[in-house]
Amino acid sequence: MKLSRISLFLSDVKPLFLSHHPNCNKFSKHVYHIGKYKLCIGCFTFYPTIVLTILFILLFFNLQILNLFIMFFSSFIFFIPIVLNIFDFTKYQFLKIISKISIGIGTGLMIVSTLLLPIFLFIKISILIEINFLVGVIAYIRAKQIFKICKECEYEGKWSICPAMKPIMDKLYEHNFKKRKLPNN
């Protein structure tokens, strides 16, 4: 029963899997357009960059302790573009892509160095939680920006009437994943 419920929910929100943005013109510069697919610039730049960075390090770097410490401390330089997210400069597509690449490299460097450095397990776990926190902060900032764009739209962020989000919301209501708000009397 629970697996079928999870499957139903995933089916309902399927249009948001690759881009997590309403499928409208207001967000056309927030996604890569590849054929009929729209892929989130942030996710489809950030996560592959992490994977490529980790592979590159493991294949081509000498993983001695000194190099791991250099990787760890240099990773912080690559997180500087988080400032671009905070001050909304990532509204410019080029800066968004550069920011995601840089943060992805920093994340990859920090993950590899943290896992391979001979430090206490507690410290490793704390650092990995810190990475998760940083990624969460970026996601939170991004979500606020998405809601701001939606609020400025003619539908004022009301996804139950927005043509891009209404089909998704209707399915969520129909399958009782979301409750309709009753108008105030």
C-alpha positions as CSV (number, residue, x, y, z in Angstrom):
1,M,0.0,0.0,0.0
2,K,2.7,2.5,1.0
3,L,4.8,1.8,-2.2
4,S,1.8,2.3,-4.4
5,R,1.1,5.6,-2.6
6,I,4.7,6.7,-3.1
7,S,4.5,5.7,-6.7
8,L,1.3,7.7,-7.2
9,F,2.9,10.8,-5.6
10,L,6.0,10.5,-7.8
11,S,3.7,10.2,-10.8
12,D,1.8,13.3,-9.8
13,V,4.9,15.5,-9.4
14,K,6.8,13.9,-12.4
15,P,6.7,17.1,-14.4
16,L,8.9,18.8,-11.7
17,F,11.6,16.1,-11.5
18,L,13.9,17.5,-14.1
19,S,13.4,21.2,-13.6
20,H,11.5,21.8,-10.2
21,H,10.3,25.1,-11.8
22,P,6.8,25.8,-13.1
23,N,6.8,25.0,-16.8
24,C,6.3,28.6,-18.0
25,N,8.1,31.4,-19.8
26,K,9.0,33.1,-16.5
27,F,11.4,30.2,-15.8
28,S,12.7,29.6,-19.4
29,K,16.1,31.0,-18.4
30,H,16.3,28.8,-15.3
31,V,16.5,25.6,-17.3
32,Y,18.5,24.0,-20.1
33,H,16.3,23.2,-23.1
34,I,17.2,19.8,-24.5
35,G,14.7,18.6,-27.0
36,K,11.3,18.4,-25.3
37,Y,13.0,18.3,-21.8
38,K,13.7,21.1,-19.5
39,L,16.5,20.5,-17.1
40,C,17.2,22.6,-14.0
41,I,20.4,24.6,-14.6
42,G,21.4,24.4,-11.0
43,C,21.0,20.7,-10.5
44,F,22.2,19.6,-13.9
45,T,25.3,21.7,-13.5
46,F,26.1,21.3,-9.8
47,Y,25.7,17.5,-9.3
48,P,27.5,16.3,-12.4
49,T,30.3,18.8,-11.5
50,I,30.6,17.1,-8.1
51,V,30.8,13.6,-9.7
52,L,33.3,14.7,-12.4
53,T,35.5,16.5,-9.7
54,I,35.5,13.4,-7.5
55,L,36.4,11.1,-10.5
56,F,39.1,13.5,-11.7
57,I,40.7,13.7,-8.2
58,L,40.6,9.9,-7.8
59,L,42.1,9.2,-11.2
60,F,44.7,12.0,-11.5
61,F,45.7,13.3,-8.1
62,N,48.3,12.0,-5.7
63,L,46.2,11.5,-2.6
64,Q,48.9,12.0,0.0
65,I,48.0,13.7,3.3
66,L,49.5,17.1,2.4
67,N,47.6,17.1,-0.9
68,L,44.4,16.2,0.8
69,F,44.8,19.1,3.3
70,I,45.5,21.5,0.3
71,M,42.3,20.2,-1.4
72,F,40.3,20.6,1.8
73,F,41.4,24.2,2.4
74,S,41.3,25.2,-1.3
75,S,37.7,23.9,-1.5
76,F,36.5,26.9,0.5
77,I,37.6,29.2,-2.3
78,F,35.2,27.5,-4.6
79,F,32.3,28.2,-2.3
80,I,32.7,32.0,-2.6
81,P,30.1,32.1,-5.4
82,I,27.5,31.3,-2.8
83,V,27.5,35.1,-2.4
84,L,26.1,35.3,-6.0
85,N,23.1,33.2,-4.8
86,I,22.6,35.3,-1.7
87,F,22.5,38.6,-3.5
88,D,20.4,37.2,-6.4
89,F,23.1,37.7,-9.1
90,T,22.4,34.2,-10.3
91,K,19.4,35.6,-12.1
92,Y,21.9,36.0,-14.9
93,Q,22.2,32.6,-16.5
94,F,26.0,32.8,-17.2
95,L,26.7,33.6,-13.5
96,K,24.3,30.9,-12.4
97,I,26.2,28.3,-14.4
98,I,29.7,29.5,-13.3
99,S,28.5,29.6,-9.7
100,K,27.1,26.0,-9.8
101,I,30.3,24.7,-11.4
102,S,32.5,26.4,-8.8
103,I,30.4,25.2,-5.9
104,G,30.3,21.7,-7.4
105,I,34.1,21.7,-7.6
106,G,34.4,22.9,-4.0
107,T,31.9,20.3,-2.9
108,G,33.8,17.5,-4.7
109,L,37.1,18.6,-3.2
110,M,35.7,18.8,0.3
111,I,34.0,15.4,0.0
112,V,37.1,13.6,-1.2
113,S,39.5,15.3,1.2
114,T,37.1,14.8,4.2
115,L,36.6,11.1,3.5
116,L,40.3,10.4,2.9
117,L,42.0,12.5,5.5
118,P,43.1,10.7,8.7
119,I,40.8,12.6,11.0
120,F,38.3,11.5,13.6
121,L,35.0,10.0,12.3
122,F,33.1,12.6,14.3
123,I,34.9,15.4,12.5
124,K,34.3,13.7,9.1
125,I,30.6,13.4,9.8
126,S,30.4,17.1,11.0
127,I,32.1,18.3,7.8
128,L,29.8,16.2,5.6
129,I,26.8,17.7,7.5
130,E,28.2,21.1,6.9
131,I,28.3,20.4,3.1
132,N,24.7,19.3,3.3
133,F,23.8,22.5,5.2
134,L,25.5,24.7,2.5
135,V,23.6,22.9,-0.3
136,G,20.4,23.2,1.8
137,V,21.0,27.0,2.2
138,I,21.4,27.3,-1.6
139,A,18.2,25.3,-2.2
140,Y,16.3,27.5,0.3
141,I,17.5,30.7,-1.3
142,R,16.5,29.3,-4.7
143,A,13.0,28.2,-3.5
144,K,12.4,31.7,-2.1
145,Q,13.4,33.2,-5.5
146,I,11.1,30.8,-7.3
147,F,8.2,31.9,-5.0
148,K,9.1,35.5,-5.6
149,I,8.9,35.1,-9.3
150,C,5.6,33.3,-9.0
151,K,4.2,36.1,-6.7
152,E,5.1,38.7,-9.4
153,C,3.3,36.7,-12.1
154,E,-0.3,37.5,-13.1
155,Y,-1.4,34.4,-11.1
156,E,0.3,35.8,-8.0
157,G,1.8,32.4,-7.0
158,K,-1.6,30.7,-6.8
159,W,-0.6,27.4,-8.2
160,S,-4.1,26.0,-8.2
161,I,-5.0,28.4,-11.1
162,C,-1.5,28.8,-12.7
163,P,-1.7,27.0,-16.1
164,A,1.8,25.6,-15.6
165,M,1.1,24.2,-12.1
166,K,-2.6,23.6,-12.1
167,P,-2.4,20.1,-13.7
168,I,0.1,19.0,-11.0
169,M,-1.9,20.6,-8.2
170,D,-5.1,19.0,-9.4
171,K,-3.5,15.6,-9.2
172,L,-2.2,16.3,-5.8
173,Y,-5.7,17.3,-4.6
174,E,-7.4,14.4,-6.4
175,H,-5.0,11.9,-4.7
176,N,-5.3,13.6,-1.3
177,F,-1.6,14.6,-1.1
178,K,-2.7,18.2,-0.6
179,K,-5.9,19.6,0.9
180,R,-7.8,22.4,-0.8
181,K,-8.0,25.5,1.3
182,L,-11.6,26.6,1.9
183,P,-12.3,30.3,1.1
184,N,-12.9,32.4,4.2
185,N,-16.6,33.1,4.7
